[in-house]
Amino acid sequence: MIAVKQPWEVQRMRTSARLLAEVAEIVRSAVRVGVTPVELDALTERSIRERGARPAFKGYQVGRDVFPASLCSSRNEQVVHGIPDDRPLLEGDLISLDFGLEYEGYFADLAFTQVLGPVPPRVQELLDVTREALYTAASCAVPGARVGDIGHRVQTMVEASGFGVVRQYVGHGIGRNLHEEPSVPNYGKAGTGALLKPGMCIAIEPMVTMGSWRCRTLGDRWTVVTADGSLAAHFEHTVLVTSHGPEILTALS
């Protein structure tokens, strides 16, 4: 069952998303050579709690595994769900940061990738294509479209540039829970999948690699890395379907 938000719920979603966007910008400005992901995680949690919100990831449980941090920090070949560590960021590192919070019972989700120092042209293309795929996919989140339209648009754009689209991890519905129906893959066939209606809210999050799309999970049972060791990028926004078109809730105005 896909939840359709009532107008008052949409307002809660907008507030949660705005607060998360503010937090993400604070942390983005702190990313530099020498800072550690643990320090970025502490800044994330402090910034979330200062806004009267709760980190969505800290304590998130899958089976017996509990995520220990407020921020997912994935470096270089790490795709998603990286646990922040105390290794300082180095020039040339590619870092993907994934944020989530809950405010007054409603969740928001956001991610971005950046590179420290000079960026090789192909790595810059990886970031540009992944970011563009996110916004192009978001433009598909209109009433009457289907979830498959989103995935098809991402896959077509990414693979045309010679990059790989991660299959094992996908976007999702969001609202009263961090993860709700429907699943929103970054690949697929147009015209298939769940029908989008006004009031639905989804997290669209292309995860793209410079090599094979195949991934594996490390021994910490959270960190996902590319199977071939290639670099990966991850961008995400929380998007509301409205009768007037998509509204990217986590975009700062």
N, C-alpha and C positions, 0 to 999 in steps of 0.2 A: 504494500500500500504506500503510495507516494503522497506525502503530506502537502496540502495546499495551505499556505499561511493566510490567516485572516489579516485585515489591515492593521490591527493593533500589534500583531506578531511581526509584521513587516517592519514596523517602526522599531521594535526591539532588535530585529536583525540589523537594521541600519545603524543603530547605536553601537551594537557589538562590533560590527565591521569597521566603523569609524575609529573606535578605540584601538582595534587591532592594527589598523593602518598607521595610526600615530606611533604605536609601539615599534612597528617594523621600521619606520623612518628613523626613529631614535637609534635603534640597533644598527641600521645600515650606516649611519654616520660614524659609528664606533668601529667599523670593520677596517682594520689597517694591519700592516706588517707588524708582528710582535705581539698582537693581542691573542689571547687564547679563546677557544670556543667556550670553555668554562666561564670565563669572564663575560662573554656575550650572553651566555645562559643566565647568569646572575642579573645582568642588566635587563634582560627580557622579563624575568620574573618580577623584579622590582617595579619595572614600568607598568606591567599588567596590574599588579596589586595596588599601585598608587592610583589607578583608575577605578578601583572598587570592583575589579573583575578577578577571575580565577584562571590560572593557566590550564588550558584544555589537555595538554599532553602529559603534564606531571602526574604520575599515578595511573595513567591510562593502562588498562590491563587487557592482554590477549592471552587467554588460558591462564597459565601461572606466571606469565612474564609481565612485569610491571615496568613501564618506561620511567626512568629516574629523573628526567630533566623537563624544563619548561620549553626548551627549544630543540628542534632537530637540526643538527649541524653536520652536513655531509660534504666531505672534502674530496676533490679530484675524481677518483673512480667510484666514490660512494654516491649512490643515486638518491636514496631517501632513508629516513629514520636513523641517521647517524646520532650516536650519543656524544654530547660535547666532551672533549678531553682537554688536557692541560698542555698540549703541544702548540707552541706559538705558530700563528699563521706566517707563511713565508712568501716572499715575492714569487709570483708565478702560480701560486695556489689558486684553484677554482673552489669557491665555497658556496654551497647551497644552504639557505636558511629557511626553515619552515616554522611558521608561527600559528598558534591557535589559542583562543580564549573563550570563556563563557561569561556572559554578563546578564544578570537577571533572567537566567534560565535559557538563554539562546547563545548559539555558538557562531564563530566566524573562523575562517581558515585562509592563510595567505603564505606564499613562498616566493623567493627570488634567488637568483644566482649571480655572483659577481666574481671578477678576477682581480687579484692584487698585482699591481704593477703593469708593465707593458703586456699587451694581449696579442698573441700570434693571430694572424688573419683567420685561420680555420677555426680557432677557438672563439673568436669574436663572432664568426658566422654561426657557430653552434648556439651561442647565447641569443643572437638576433633572431634566428629561425625559431627557437623554442619560445621566446617572448612573443613573436609575431603569431605563432601558432595558437598561443593562448588567446590573444585578442581576436583572431579570426574565428576561433572556435566559439568564443563568447558571443560573437555576432550571430551565431546560429541558434542561440537560446531564446527563441521566439515562440509564441503560441502556435500550435499546429506542427512545429518541427518535431523531430524525434531524436532521441539520444544518439542513435547511430549517425545522424548528420554531424554531430560534434566530433565524434571519433574519426569519421571519414575525412573531415576537413583537416584535422591534425595530421593524420597519417599521410594524406596526399601531399601536404606541404613539406612535412619533415623528410619523407622518403625521396621526394623530388630533389632535395638538397644533399642526398647521400648519407643521411643520418639514420639512426635506429630508433624505433618507438618501443619503449618498455611495455610489455604485455602483462606482467604479473601484478602490477600495481596500477590503480585507476582512480579517477575522481569519484565523487559521491554526492548524494543529497546531504543537506545540512539544515539544522534548525534547532529543535529541542535537544537533539543529539548531535555529536560531532560527525558521526557517520550514519546516514539514513539512506533509504532507497531514493532514487535509483543509483546503481553503479554507472559511472560515466567513463567508459574506456577511451583511450586515445587512439583507437584504431577501430575499424569496422566498416559496415556497409550503410550507405545513406538510405534513409527511408525505413530503417528498422529500429527496434527498441521502443522504449517507453515514449508515449506522447507527452509533449511539454504543454503545460497550461499556466495561465497567469497565477502568480502566488507560489509557484514552485521555486525552490532555491537550491542551487547546486554549486559544488566546488569543482571547477575545471582546473586540471593540473597536468599539463604535458610534462612527461619525463623522457628525455631524449639523450641518446648516447652518440659518441663519435664512431662507434664500431657496431658490434652485434647488440641486438635488443635483449639478449639473454642475461639474466642476473642470478646472483646467489646471495644467501644470507650468511653473515659472519657468525662466529661462535658466541657473540653476545646476544644472539637471537633477535636482534633488532636491525643492525646496520646492513643495508642492502647495497651490494657493489656490482659493477658490471662484470660479467663472467670473463671477458677478455682483457680487463684492466683499462679499458678506454675511459676517457673523461665523460661526465654526464652533467646535464643541466636540468633544472626544475623550476618552473614558474607556475604560480597558482593565484586565482582570485575566487572569492565568493560572489556568485552571480544570481541575481533575482530575475525571474521571467515575469514580464509585465505585459499588459495589453498594448503598450507603446514601444515595446522592444526590450532588450536586455539592459539591466542596470547592474554595473559592476560595483558592488557594495564596498569592497575593500580598497577601491581606488581613492586616494586623497584628492579632494576637490581643489 
